[in-house]
Amino acid sequence: MKHIKVGDLMTDEVVSALADTTFKEVAKLLAQHDITGLPVLDAEDRVIGVVSESDLLNRQGAAALIERDTVEGAAVPEPATFTAGEVMSAPAVTVRADETAAEAARLMSRRGVERLPVVDEEDRLVGIVTRRDLLRLFLRPDSEIRRRVIEDVLTDTMGLGADAVEIHVVDGIVTLQGTLERQSQIPVLIRLTERLDGVVAVAAQLTARVDDSLLAPPERATHGMPW
């Protein structure tokens, strides 16, 4: 089964910051590039954290509270003096380019993040993938999804003919109609189709010529080999 990889969706020109980049410079980068977050790198381009709009706002709010509660004359840190290394969320949640887009989506959901820096084997930055990038999976043309069902599922994986069943795809919803040779093939076909990138749901209207689920397994020998 072929799956879209993170490397197929990621952006390889990434806006990033160093640990000593100032609060003000980070805010300017976010505004200039119309993004909500960026990775923070060390001197060797390894990802050490991620700083987002919410990180900046949280630190700015904390500084304001300190200023309000501090006695007159005491030194109060201003947001502009903070650095990306002090504001960032760390360690960064990252992903590899050869991981599947589905794995990246599950990781984003589990960790509650909107972007994932893509790193190589030494944790050096090679790209970034966002929720918006992953949504492109569900914008695949229906004709492309139908072709993947035929080629990847029916012929390559299950060894069936391209016309083994009728396949209709509308807005990512796949309808499978027809008769397969064996009953046990039906759940396999449905499961493999559901796993294809871009498939929203599967509606199966399938029957089988033989109900092999009722066939008894071959009896095991109860005696040793004859000599």
Residue pairs with C-beta under 8 A, 6 or more apart in sequence:
1 152
1 153
1 157
1 192
1 195
1 196
2 148
2 152
3 100
3 101
3 102
3 195
3 197
4 100
4 101
4 137
4 197
5 97
5 98
5 99
5 100
5 101
6 95
6 96
6 97
6 98
6 99
6 100
6 101
6 103
6 104
6 116
6 118
6 127
6 129
7 97
7 98
7 118
7 127
8 101
9 101
9 129
9 133
9 134
9 136
9 137
10 97
10 118
10 126
10 127
10 128
10 129
10 133
11 127
11 128
11 129
11 130
11 133
12 126
12 127
14 38
14 39
14 117
14 125
14 127
14 128
15 29
15 33
15 35
15 38
16 38
16 39
16 40
16 41
16 125
17 25
17 26
17 29
17 38
17 39
17 40
17 41
17 51
17 84
18 40
18 41
18 42
18 43
18 84
19 40
19 41
19 42
19 48
19 49
19 83
19 84
19 85
19 88
20 83
20 84
20 85
21 40
21 83
21 84
22 80
22 81
22 82
22 83
22 84
23 56
23 59
23 60
23 79
23 80
23 81
23 82
23 83
23 84
23 87
24 79
24 80
26 38
26 51
26 56
26 84
26 87
27 56
29 35
29 38
30 36
30 37
30 38
30 53
30 56
36 52
36 53
36 114
36 115
37 50
37 51
37 52
37 53
37 55
37 114
37 115
38 50
38 51
39 47
39 49
39 50
39 92
39 117
39 125
39 128
40 47
40 48
40 49
40 50
40 51
40 84
40 85
40 88
40 90
40 92
41 47
41 48
41 125
42 48
44 124
45 124
45 125
46 119
46 122
46 123
46 124
46 125
47 92
47 94
47 117
47 119
47 123
47 124
47 125
48 85
48 88
48 90
48 91
48 92
49 84
49 85
49 88
49 89
49 90
49 91
49 92
50 88
50 89
50 90
50 92
50 93
50 113
50 115
50 117
51 84
51 87
51 88
51 89
52 89
52 114
55 87
55 88
55 89
56 79
56 87
59 79
59 82
59 86
59 87
60 79
63 76
63 77
63 78
63 79
63 82
66 76
66 77
67 76
70 76
92 117
93 107
93 111
93 113
93 116
94 116
94 117
94 118
94 119
94 123
95 103
95 104
95 107
95 116
95 117
95 118
95 119
95 129
96 118
96 119
96 120
97 118
97 120
97 126
97 127
101 129
101 134
101 137
101 197
102 197
104 116
104 129
104 134
105 134
105 137
107 116
108 114
108 116
108 131
108 134
114 130
114 131
115 128
115 129
115 130
115 131
116 128
116 129
116 130
117 125
117 127
117 128
118 125
118 126
118 127
118 128
118 129
119 125
119 126
120 126
137 197
137 198
138 172
138 198
138 200
139 198
140 172
140 197
140 198
142 169
142 170
142 171
142 172
143 169
144 198
145 169
145 172
145 174
145 196
145 198
145 199
146 167
146 168
146 169
146 174
148 196
148 197
148 198
149 167
149 169
149 174
149 193
149 196
150 162
150 167
151 162
152 192
152 196
153 189
153 192
153 193
153 196
154 160
154 161
154 162
154 164
154 165
154 189
155 161
155 162
157 192
158 164
158 185
158 188
158 189
158 192
160 180
160 185
164 178
164 180
165 176
165 177
165 178
165 179
165 180
165 189
165 206
166 175
166 176
166 177
166 178
167 174
167 175
167 176
167 177
168 174
168 175
168 177
169 175
171 200
172 198
172 199
172 200
172 201
173 200
173 201
173 202
173 203
174 193
174 199
174 201
174 202
174 203
175 202
175 203
175 204
175 205
176 189
176 190
176 193
176 202
176 203
176 204
176 205
176 206
177 205
177 206
178 205
178 206
178 207
179 206
179 207
179 208
179 209
180 186
180 189
180 206
180 207
180 208
180 209
181 208
181 209
181 210
182 208
182 209
182 210
182 212
183 208
183 210
183 211
183 212
183 213
184 212
184 213
185 208
186 204
186 206
186 208
189 204
189 206
190 202
190 204
190 206
193 199
193 202
194 201
194 202
